[in-house]
Amino acid sequence: YFAPRRRAVDALGAAALRGVDVRILLPGKSDVPIVRHAGHGHYAGLLQRGVRVFEYQPAILHAKTAVADDFLALTGSSNLDFRSFHFNAECNVVMLDSDMGRVFSDAFEADLKNAVEITRDAWSRRNFLHVVGDRLARSLGPLL
């Protein structure tokens, strides 16, 4: 689930502004719509800073992985939300290995082929009810 704290959004945006290729693959479908809307509440700010946002289409995406420079790979049970970091007994593994990093990069690139990129232009055209739902859900982010 993606209902990040402001610091996480700021860190992703700052990296993109420095020229880092920051791409986030999130679920296009969710079993918890309010959390999806809470994440949507951050898209505009991320897109404005140059973060590329993709939504996976075939099924609910519940993977929690990260990869950097084909070397650092992370996987585990933590969602990018308040509850995972402060209340739940989540566990992640960080691997510093070029072979494993390449496996994660290849999997990410393959998943992007089944995703739709969210553009700033398209995002700015979503309907009024979606915008209101995103803002309300984002305000509940610390509870999600």
N, C-alpha and C positions, 0 to 999 in steps of 0.2 A: 504494500500500500504506500502511496505517496501523498503524505500530508506533512511536509517538512517544516521545521522551525525556520525562522527568518535567517538565522546564521547559515544554515545549509544552502538556502537559496542565494544568499549573498556570496558565499564561497564559490558556488558553481558559476554565478554571473561574473565574478571577478576573474576567475580562470579564463572564461570565454573572452572577456575584454582584454586579457593579456595575450590572446592569440591561441590559446589551447583549444583543440577540437573537442568540445564538450557536447556529447550526444546522450540523451536519456531515452530509454525505451520503456514505455509504460503501458499498462493494459488499456486496450480500446473498449473492453467490456469488463465489468466488475461485479462481484457478488455483494459488494457493499457500496451502493451508489453515492452515499453521502461522503465517503472517503474519496471517491473519484472526483466528486465536485470540489472537495477541499484541495485536492491537488491541482485541479483546473484553476483555482484561484491564484496560483503562482505562475501559470503559463505565460501571461502577458509580460511580466517582469523578466522571466527567463529568456523569452524570445527577443525582447528588446535589447538584452545584453549580448545576444549572439549564441545562446545555448540552443541547440537543435533538439526539438522534442518530437518523438515518434510514438505512435500508438499501435500496438500489436493487435492484429485483427482476428486471426483464426479461433482463438480461445482465450479464456481468462489467463493472463500471464501472472504467475505467482513466483517467478524466479527472483532471487535477490543476489545479483552479481555485480561486480565492477571490474574493469580492467583498465590499466594505464600503461602506455608505452610498450605493449606486448610483453610486459615483464611482471608487473604487479597484478595479481588476480585475487579477488575477494569473493567469497560465497558464504552463505549462512542463512540464518532465520530472521535476521533483523529487517524490518521494513524501515523506510525512511519516514518515520513518524515519531511523535512524542512518546507514545506508550512503549514502543519497542526499546527506546533508549533509556527510559526512566522507570518503567514498571515491570515489564515482561522479562523473563529470564531468557534473553536471546543470546545466540552464540554465532560468531563469525570466524572464519579461517582466512588468514592473509597468506598468500603464497608469493614468494619472490623467486620466480623461475621463468626463463624465457620460453621454454617448451610449454609450460602450463599457461603462461600469458598468451601464447599464440593460439592455444586451444580455445581459451575464453574469447579472444578477439574474433576467431573464425566463427564461433557460435553466435556471437553478437551480430556480426555481419550477415550471417544466414538469417537470423531472426528479423533483421531490418528489411529483408526482401518480402516479409509478410506484414509489414507495417506501413502506416500512412504518416507522412511527415506533416506536422502541424505548422503552418506558416503564419507569420504575423498578420498578413492580409486576411487569410481565411478565419483566423481566430478573432479578429476585430469584427467580423460579420456575423458571429453567432447571435442567436435570438435573445431577446430581452430576458425571458424566463431563465434561460441558461446562465446568463450573466448574474442575475439575482441569486440563483441557486448556488453558483460558485462563490459569491461573496459571503453568503450566509454560512455555507459549509466551511469556508476558510476560517471564519471567525470562531468556529468550533474546533479548529485544528488541535489545540492543546488537550482536548478531551478525547480525541479519536485515537 
